[in-house]
Amino acid sequence: PQNIIIPSYAGFVPTVGFVQGAGLSVPAVAGVHDPFTVTACAASGQTTIPYVTGAPENSVLLVSNLNPEAITPHGLFILFGVYGDVHRVKIMFKRKENALVQMADARQAQIAITYLNGQKLYGRALCATYSKYQTVQLPRDGQEDQGLTKDYSNSPFHRFKNPGSRNFQNICPPSATLHLSSIPPSVTVDVLQNLFRSTGFTVKAFRLFPRDCTMALVRLGSVEEAIHALIMLHNHDLGENHYLRISFSKSII
């Protein structure tokens, strides 16, 4: 099978258990019984992660240890949407600290587990593994749901709907530095910094791209804070038919 090329990230310390392979130590992915190795590509500075042999061919994830006071289906759609196209989200009606997230395919589900399992989200370490379910069922007509199940299969905000999208090349672990794009010319640095500060985030550094002022980098106070900012401000309406696009950055400012 084809390899996934995922850029290495200096200073990233996975927060999940480890298995020892023939190469580097790599995170143990819950639900995967066969260890896999990571081969460092010295020439390119990238890391090649083969598709995990023995991983369940399942696109539905079980996400647990959520903060039920803060999490929403939309929040999970935005966060997991950094690593693949989310088709459906279901927060459990009776146990709202658990949710199901259905990705577009099993490969995207694997990438989401690799990068999001163990990340802090609203004060709790998120746990992501494969679900026993093969699809997320929508509520039947008249069934009480409280808006906890959402269908995003036709969302215009999917990042990977175009084959060969450059977004696949820019996948990286959550980081304190966010990449901003789709910034209209009329929006100044002060406006952008105030957007983050007014919603409660600490701006440690900010830099517009010198050759393309439609993009910028912003470093926040922590990785968890950056995750919260991405959930809150991705697709924020900046006017002039521009919607702020946010992703995690491999760069550090």
C-alpha positions in Angstrom: 0.0 0.0 0.0 1.0 3.6 -0.5 2.9 5.3 2.2 1.6 8.5 4.0 4.2 11.2 4.1 3.8 13.2 7.3 6.3 16.0 8.1 8.3 15.5 11.2 7.7 18.1 14.0 10.6 19.1 16.2 9.7 19.0 19.8 6.5 17.1 19.5 6.2 14.6 22.4 3.3 12.2 21.9 1.1 11.8 25.0 0.1 8.2 24.4 1.8 4.9 25.1 4.7 3.6 23.0 5.5 0.4 21.2 9.1 -0.3 20.1 9.7 -1.0 16.5 12.8 -1.6 14.4 13.1 2.1 13.8 12.1 5.0 16.0 9.7 4.7 18.9 6.2 5.6 17.7 2.8 6.0 19.4 0.8 2.9 20.1 -2.5 3.4 18.4 -5.3 2.0 20.3 -7.0 -0.8 18.5 -3.9 -1.7 16.5 -2.3 -5.0 17.4 0.7 -5.0 15.1 3.4 -2.5 15.9 4.7 -0.4 13.0 7.9 1.4 12.4 8.7 5.0 11.4 11.5 5.4 8.9 13.2 8.8 9.0 14.0 10.3 5.6 17.2 12.1 6.3 17.4 13.8 2.9 13.9 15.3 3.1 13.6 15.9 6.8 10.2 14.1 6.6 9.0 11.0 8.3 7.3 8.1 6.4 4.5 6.4 8.2 3.3 3.3 6.4 -0.3 2.4 6.6 -0.7 0.3 9.8 -1.0 -3.4 9.0 -3.6 -4.9 11.1 -5.4 -1.6 11.8 -9.2 -2.0 11.6 -10.7 -1.0 8.3 -13.0 1.3 10.1 -13.7 5.0 9.6 -15.6 5.5 12.8 -13.8 6.6 15.9 -14.7 6.4 19.5 -13.7 9.7 21.3 -13.8 9.6 25.1 -12.9 11.6 28.2 -14.5 14.7 26.7 -15.5 17.7 28.8 -19.4 17.5 28.4 -19.7 21.1 29.6 -17.6 22.4 26.6 -17.7 20.0 23.7 -20.2 20.2 20.8 -20.6 18.2 17.6 -19.4 21.3 15.7 -16.2 21.5 17.8 -15.4 17.8 17.1 -16.1 18.4 13.4 -13.7 21.3 13.2 -10.9 19.6 15.2 -11.0 16.2 13.6 -11.5 18.0 10.2 -7.9 19.1 10.4 -6.9 15.4 9.8 -9.6 14.3 7.4 -13.1 15.0 6.2 -15.7 14.4 9.0 -19.0 13.0 7.7 -20.9 12.5 11.0 -20.5 13.3 14.7 -22.6 11.8 17.5 -22.2 12.8 21.2 -23.7 10.1 23.3 -27.0 11.1 24.8 -26.6 9.5 28.2 -22.8 9.7 28.4 -21.8 13.0 26.9 -18.1 12.5 27.7 -18.1 10.0 24.8 -18.7 10.6 21.1 -18.5 8.9 17.7 -16.7 10.6 14.8 -17.1 9.2 11.3 -14.3 10.1 8.9 -14.4 9.8 5.1 -12.2 6.7 5.2 -10.1 4.4 7.4 -6.8 6.1 6.4 -8.1 9.5 7.7 -9.4 7.8 10.8 -5.9 6.4 11.5 -4.2 9.8 11.0 -6.7 11.5 13.4 -5.9 8.9 16.1 -2.2 9.3 15.6 -2.3 13.1 16.1 -5.2 13.7 18.4 -5.1 10.8 20.9 -3.9 12.2 24.2 -4.2 15.9 23.3 -5.6 18.2 26.0 -9.1 19.5 25.1 -11.0 21.7 27.5 -8.9 20.5 30.4 -9.1 16.8 29.7 -6.8 14.4 27.8 -8.8 13.3 24.8 -8.8 9.5 24.0 -9.4 8.5 20.4 -9.6 4.9 19.3 -11.5 2.8 16.7 -15.2 2.2 17.4 -17.0 -1.1 17.1 -19.5 0.6 14.9 -19.0 0.9 11.1 -21.2 3.9 10.7 -22.8 6.7 12.8 -26.6 6.3 12.7 -28.7 9.5 12.3 -31.6 9.8 14.8 -34.9 8.4 13.6 -37.8 10.8 13.1 -39.2 11.8 16.5 -36.3 10.3 18.4 -35.0 12.6 21.2 -31.4 13.7 20.3 -31.0 17.3 21.7 -28.9 18.2 18.5 -26.1 15.8 19.6 -25.9 14.0 16.2 -24.9 16.0 13.1 -24.4 15.0 9.5 -21.5 16.9 7.8 -21.2 14.7 4.8 -22.0 17.5 2.4 -20.2 20.3 4.3 -18.5 22.9 2.1 -15.8 23.2 4.8 -14.1 19.8 4.1 -10.4 20.3 3.7 -9.6 17.1 1.7 -12.5 16.8 -0.7 -10.2 17.4 -3.7 -7.9 14.5 -4.6 -4.3 15.4 -4.1 -5.1 18.4 -2.0 -2.1 20.3 -0.7 -3.7 20.1 2.7 -2.5 16.5 2.9 1.1 17.8 2.7 0.7 20.2 5.6 -0.7 17.8 8.2 1.2 18.1 11.5 0.6 17.5 15.2 -1.3 20.2 17.1 1.0 23.0 18.0 0.9 26.4 19.7 1.5 28.1 16.4 -1.4 28.4 14.0 -1.3 29.1 10.3 -4.0 31.6 9.2 -5.1 32.1 5.6 -7.8 33.6 3.4 -7.1 37.0 5.0 -8.6 39.9 3.0 -6.4 43.0 2.3 -8.5 45.3 4.4 -7.9 43.2 7.6 -4.8 44.5 9.5 -2.5 42.8 12.0 -4.2 44.7 14.8 -7.6 43.4 13.8 -6.4 39.8 13.7 -4.6 40.0 17.0 -7.6 41.6 18.6 -9.8 38.8 17.3 -7.8 36.3 19.2 -7.4 38.4 22.3 -11.0 39.4 22.5 -12.0 35.7 22.5 -9.7 35.0 25.5 -6.5 33.8 23.9 -3.0 34.9 24.6 -1.1 36.1 21.5 2.6 35.5 22.1 3.8 36.3 18.6 2.3 37.3 15.2 3.8 37.5 11.8 2.3 38.1 8.3 3.9 36.3 5.4 6.1 39.0 3.8 5.3 37.9 0.2 1.6 37.0 0.8 -0.4 39.1 3.2 -3.3 36.7 2.9 -1.5 34.4 5.3 0.0 34.8 8.8 1.3 32.8 11.8 0.1 33.4 15.3 1.6 31.7 18.4 -0.6 31.3 21.4 0.1 30.5 25.0 -0.1 26.7 24.7 -1.0 23.8 22.4 -4.3 23.4 24.2 -5.1 27.1 23.7 -4.3 26.8 20.0 -6.7 23.8 19.7 -9.5 25.9 21.4 -8.8 28.9 19.1 -8.9 26.7 16.0 -12.2 25.3 17.1 -13.7 28.7 17.8 -12.3 30.8 15.0 -11.8 28.5 12.0 -14.2 29.8 9.3 -14.7 33.1 11.1 -16.3 35.7 8.8 -13.7 38.4 8.1 -15.9 40.2 5.6 -15.5 40.6 1.8 -16.6 37.0 1.4 -13.4 35.8 3.2 -13.6 33.2 5.9 -10.6 32.7 8.1 -8.9 29.3 7.6 -6.8 28.0 10.4 -4.6 25.0 10.7 -1.7 23.9 12.9 1.7 25.0 11.7 5.0 23.2 11.5 6.8 26.6 11.9 7.7 28.2 15.2 7.7 32.0 15.7 
